[in-house]
Amino acid sequence: MTHTLGPVMLDLEGPQLRNEERELLRHEAVGGVILFGRNVEDASQVRELCSDIRRVRPELLLAMDQEGGRVQRLRQGVTRLPSMSRLARAAMSVPKEAQRVCRDAGWLLGMEMAACGLDITFAPVLDIDTGLSSVIGDRSFGSDPEWVTTLAGALVEGLGSAGMAAVGKHYPGHGGVAADSHLELPVDDRPMTEIMEVDLMPFRQLASQLGGVMPAHVVYPQFDHRPAGFSPLWLGLLRETLGFKGTVFSDDLSMLGACSAGSPSERAELALTAGCDMLLVCNDRAAALEVIDFCIGKGTRRPEKLRYGRARPDLETLAALGRWRRVHAHLESLCDS
């Protein structure tokens, strides 16, 4: 049976739950928690933190950005992951094995995150690297949309084989702008035909395989004057044309790229009206409290489907699996090279 969750995903201050955070997590509008580097010491500590959160609210969706490369919140007690650019180069050096390499990486990532108590990692990045965006850069599988689709699709399959849903980002593509949406609101003025043929390809091909999608805080004025995460047109295209049926996560509503949309509650209203199911509000507790109050009574059912549904693997016994040892050694070697 699918249960209703509050539409707000919050962050925490440190590696252990504070008493005031326990009270906050009991609020009906809270549906999830995202962990950042400040919440992380090692894999065992993350597992205990997730267990502590579940003792407060068992149904909450627990997430982390664990992409690999420079975006890897947890580094101690788990496998070091190369950037997706580095993984793609290694995969494409053996074209017949390329999909297996990425599928194995997704499986290992899913197994380790599940063992730590998490439900999802916000991965993979589906943006196309055009050479413009430093904030995307080596987080992307590359510049060829067909290869990005193939390799990201294999990683999605690997996550799924470990029992974990994939969340593709940043729809419809953040790779075509130089500006960083953490710091300003980027504008991508390219023709819609180019965005449709290039940037949207991974989202179009993988829509039915993704459990979640995160839209970009980017404006594409050839289609809509609103950032994608606040745009009923962009999210309508995702649902109606691409056929996506999963959960739409807003990118962090506290990013400067989102602030032009108004107050925290105004941003929340715009995102929900556009079609977002779950709102991330991070690094700004006052904004989060305002959004939580606004979201009373606005429950959603889709995110609960992303909860990890299998018996969780054991951190201490993963190394007993031959597949884990093989993939771990390969990924670690890529990081060292």
N, C-alpha and C positions, 0 to 999 in steps of 0.2 A: 504493500500500500504506500502511495506517495503522500508525503506530508507537506504542509505549507511551511515555508521558511520566511523569516523576515528578509527584506531585500538589501540589507546593509552588511558589507564586509569590512571589518575593522582591523586595525593593527594594535600591537601591544608595546609597552614601553621597554621591557627588558626580557631577560631569559626565564623569569618566573612570573607567574600571575600575581598581581597585586590585589588586595582585598577590594578596592574600588573597581577593578576590572572584572572581578567575579560578579559584582552587582550589575555592571554594564552588560555583560554577556547574557544575563538573564532577561534583558529587555526584549520584548516581543518583536521589535523591528530588526534585531540583529540576527543575521542568518549565517555569518561566517567570520573567519579570522584568517588574515594573511600574515605570515611571519617574514621578518626582514633580518638582515645581518645582526642587528643589535639583540635579536631574540635567540640567537644561535651560538652555542659553544661547541657542541659536538653531537653526533648522531644519537647517543644515548640520552643526552639532555633534551634534545628535541622530542624524542619519543616520550619522555616523562612530561614535558610541557603539554604535548598533545593529549596525553592521558588525563592531565589535570584539567584541561579545558573541557574534555568530554565528561568529566565528573560533574562539571557545572551544567553543561548542556550537551548531551550525547549526540544530538542531531545536527550540531553546527558543522558546516563545511570548512575544512582546514586546508589552506593553500600556501604555496611558496613559489617564488620565481627561482627555478633551478634549471636554467637553460644550458649551462656550460660556459666555458670561457670566463669572460669578465662578469657575467651574470650568473653566479653560483653562490647562493646565500650560505649553504652548508658545505663545508670543505673537510671537516675533521670526522673521521669514522665512516666516510663514504668514498666512492670512487671520484677522483678528479676527472672532470669532463672537459674535453677540448671545446673550443668554440665550434659552432655549426659550420663556419667557413673552413676550419681546419679539418673537421670530420668529413666534410664534402670533398675536400681535396684528396684525402686518404681514400675515400670511397670511389672516387672517379679514377683513381690510379689503377683500380682493378674493376673495370666496368661490369663484368659479369657478376661480381660479388658486391657491387655498390649497395644494392637494396638490403642485402643481408647485413652488411656492416651497420647501416643506419637502423635496421630493425633490431639488431642486437643491442645497440646503444639505447634505443627506446625501451626495450625490455629491462635492461639493467637499471635505467633511471626509474622506471615504474616500480620495480621490485624494491629498490632502496628507499624511495619515498614512501611506499606503502609500509615498509618495515619501520620507518620513523614515525608512523602514525598519521601521515598526511593523506588527504583524499585526492588532491590534484596538484600538479605543478603547471604554472602558466607557460606552456610550451606545446608545440614549437612556434618559433618565429617564422612566419610565411612571407615576410617582406622580401622584395626583390632588391638586391644591392645594386644601385645605379652609380655608386661612387660618390654620391652627394651627401649622404647622411652619415655623420660620424656616430650618432647615437644608435644607428642600426649597424652599419659596417659589418664586422665579422660575426655579428649575431645571426646574419642571414646565411642561408645555404649557398648563395651565389647570385649571379647576374642573369642566368638563363632560366626563364620561368618554367620551362619544361623540366629541367633538372631539379629545380627547387621543389616542384610539385612531386616528382618521383622520390627524391630523397626524404622530404618531409613526410610524404605519405608512408614511406617505410618506417620512419620513426613513430608515426601515429599507430601503425600496426603493432610495433613492438610494445608501445605503452599499453595498447589494448590487450596484448597477450599476457601482460603482467596484471591485468585487471584494472587498469587506470585509464580514465578518459583523458583525451587530449584537448587542449584549449589553444586554438590558433590565433595569432595576433600579427600585425595590428591592422585590421580590416578598414578600408580596402587596400591598404599598402602605405607604409610610412617611408619607404626607401627613396621616394622621388623628391624629397625636400631636404635642404641643409639644416634648417632650424630644428632645435630640440624642443619637443612639446612639453618637457618638464619645465622649461624656462620661458617659453613664448608660444604663441599660437601660429604654427606653420600654415602656409598657404601653398597648395600644389595646383598650379594653374595650367597643367598639361591638358591636352585635349582628352575628352572622355573616351574616345576610341583607343588611345594608348593605354589608359588606365584599365579599360575593360579587357584589352588583348594581352597585356603584360602583367600588371599588378594583381588583377583579380583572378588570374588563372589558377593559382594554388587554392584559393578559397572556393572557386567554382568547382574544381575537380574533387576537393576533399570535403565539401560541405556535409555530405551524408555520413562521413566518418568521424567528424569532430563532435565532441560533447559540449564544447563551448567555443565562443568567439569573443575576442576583445577588439572593439573598434578603436581607431586612432583619434586623438585630439588634433585632427588636421582638417582644414577646410579645402574642399575641391570645388571651386566656384563654377566650373563648367557643368556641374551637376546640381549643387546646392550651396547656399551661402552659409549653412550651419556646419560646424564640425561633425564628423561622421557619427560620433557617439551621441549627438543631440539631434540627429537627422532622421525623421520618419522615412524620408526617401531612401537613404542609404540602408537603414535597417529593414525597410520594406523590401528593397531589392534582395537583401540577404535572405529573407524569409520566403518571399514569393517567387523570385526568379532563380535564385541559387538553391532553394529548397531546404535551407538550414532549419532544423527542428530543435536544436539544443538550446543551451543557456547563453544569453548575451551578457557579458560582464562589461560594465563601464571601465575604462582606464581610470586611474586615480582622479577623483573629482577635485583634489587639492592641487593638482599640477597647474602650473601657470597657463598652460594651453587650454584649460577648462574654465579659468576664472573670468574670462570675458563674458561668460554666460550668466553672470549675476552672483547673488549670494549663494551660500551652500545649499539652502533649501530650494532656491530657484534652479540651480544646476541639477539637483536631484529630480525635481519635477520635470525638467526638460528631458533628462535621460530616460526616466520612466515612460513619459509620454511618447518618446521616440521609439521605444521598444526594448530598452535594457531591462533585464530581469534582476540583476544584482549590481549594486553600486559600491565601488571601492572608495573609501574615504580614509586617507592615511596621512600620518605626520601632521595632523591638525585636529587635536581633540575637540576644540570648540566647534569646529565645522562638523565633526562627526556627531556631536551631541545635537546640533541643530538639525542635521539630516535624519537622525534617529527619531526625533520628535515629529518631524514632518512625515515620516514613513509609518507611523502607527496605523495599523489596519490595512497596510498595503502588502500583504503576504504574497509569495510566489511559490509555485510548485516545481518548476523546471530544475532549479539548482539541486534539489534533494536527490535527483536521479544521478548526480555525479559522485555521490558518496561511494567510497570504496566498499564493495560488497562482498569480497572474498575474505577467507581467513588470512590474516596478515602474515607475510613471511617474517621470520625471526632474524634480526640483525646479526646475531652471533652465529647463525648456521648458514648464512648465505654463501660463505666461502666453501662450504661442503658441496656446492653445486658446481659441476664441471663447466657448465655454460657461463656461470658468473665468473669463475677464475679466468677463463679464456677472454671474455669480453673486458673484464677489469684490467687485465694485463695489456690488452691492445689500447684501450682508452688512456691508461696511464702513460703508455709509451708515446702516444700522440701529444700529450701534454708536455712530456720531457723533450720531444723533438721540436 
